Amino acid sequence: MSSQRILEPPHELWRAGARELAHGVVERLSVARQALAEVGQFLVEIESRGPMELFGHGSTAGWFAETARISPKEASGTVTRALALNESRNLDGTPAPAFAPIAGTAAAEGDLGHQQLDPILAVLKKIPADVSAEDRTGAEQILVNLARHAGPQQITNVGAELLAHMDPDGNEPKDEDLKPPSREVYLRKRDDGWWRLNGLLDPEFGARVNALFDTWGQRRPVDDDGNRDPRTPGERHGDALFDAIHYAMTNDKAPTLSGDRTTVVVTIPLETLTTGLGSACVDGVSQITARHARMLACDAKIIPAVLGSESEPLDIGRAARSVTPAQRRALNLRDHGCAFPGCHRKPKHCEAHHILPWGQLGDTDLNNLCLLCRYHHMVIHGQSGWKVQITNGRPEFIPPQYLDPLQQPRRNTIHR
């Protein structure tokens, strides 16, 4: 067990800047995780010797619940987690190896807390018994590496993919006789520019939409600042429907209208596009912010129409000016999905992002493009502080200083 100094908060925190506050939280969180890992080592030793012999108590978890003044459920989870992460001793005194030694080491270093450890252990317990020790160790290493920069949901999602890879057999779907579908959907534009959608879905369509909401409308993982997804279920379902329609519109097999695929024309003054201040117009009707328009300009099926100071057309973009189908296929092969570190979204859920914006004369070629899911596309176009660059033909991301003072480049290794 390591000896860790106690970090005292600086005086007059109200004077601290954003970077100092963020570093203070991250540093003390690491110390707290190290301390909890050491508590786990104590609990394992108590379990090895026997809580009855040491304290006259029937179980280590029960003794810990009384000592720490916590609930029996929390105490039991802490002891179970500690026994899985640390080497212990059998009744005959022989060593009992840890169930998850790599995760245990990361916990002792202060890198992982229980919210990362519990999903890792849950995945490891589901690995089939016939999987080799080498493959199991490799899976644990992948999960631990991911957990250093990801939240519980991402760990669970990647874990499910690992389990599917190690145990690909499953029940084959059965053909079912379905009744002819009967579906009604109505879309009406309101006076304020918003649209109202309602309708009636048959059982099959309803089940498909519900599955889409469950999959594409999941809560986003807790970010590095500890912020949870603030969206209501209705808002998440709305975003999921948007993503599904966007995917259908950008699919190479999408139907055409008058010989052209479905497009959206964004009209924006040149000054607004270059400065990011002001608003743009979608299809000559709806108003959107300049920031939103710049993000849309990254998309393959957006035709940008740039206007001068007198509203004269300066440049009408063409589909070929944006990402071509061949470029999109090359991006899919190179990035394999959202390139943002820790994101598991597949190519079909991603948009092509111009690293140097089109409005700043950024070229539409692979050295200036990367795949981003819609959420991380908004993160990059926002005020998050994250930067993107291409190094050795691969996209890498520079975190803001409050996350990493050295701003070491990060890459997404999930898709590899």
Number of C-alpha atoms within 10 A of each C-alpha: 11 9 8 10 7 9 10 8 11 12 8 7 10 8 10 13 9 11 14 14 16 16 16 17 13 17 12 16 16 18 20 16 20 24 20 19 28 18 15 23 21 15 22 24 17 19 19 17 15 17 20 14 10 11 12 10 14 12 16 22 23 18 20 21 18 12 10 9 10 12 13 15 11 13 21 17 14 20 22 15 21 25 24 20 27 24 18 22 16 11 11 6 10 9 11 14 15 17 18 24 17 17 26 23 16 21 24 24 16 20 19 23 20 16 13 25 23 16 21 24 19 12 20 20 12 11 19 12 9 8 11 12 10 9 12 18 15 12 20 22 16 18 28 24 16 21 24 15 17 20 20 17 17 23 27 18 15 22 24 14 14 20 16 13 10 17 13 9 8 7 5 6 6 6 6 6 6 8 9 8 10 11 13 9 9 9 10 10 10 9 7 7 10 10 10 10 10 10 9 12 16 14 14 15 14 13 12 13 17 14 12 17 20 14 12 20 21 16 16 16 17 15 12 12 11 9 10 12 13 10 13 10 13 11 12 20 21 15 19 20 17 14 20 17 12 18 17 15 19 19 14 12 9 13 12 11 9 6 7 10 17 15 16 15 18 24 25 25 22 19 15 20 24 15 12 16 12 14 17 24 18 16 13 11 11 12 15 16 15 21 20 15 23 23 21 21 25 24 19 23 23 23 22 26 20 22 19 13 10 7 12 11 15 13 12 13 16 13 17 12 16 23 24 16 15 9 17 20 13 13 20 19 11 16 21 21 25 29 30 27 19 23 22 21 22 17 22 19 17 25 27 29 27 26 21 17 20 21 20 10 9 13 17 22 15 19 17 20 27 28 28 25 24 21 12 18 20 15 15 20 18 13 8 11 14 17 14 22 18 15 11 8 11 16 24 21 21 18 20 16 16 18 18 15 11 11 14 13 16 17 14 21 16 20 15 6
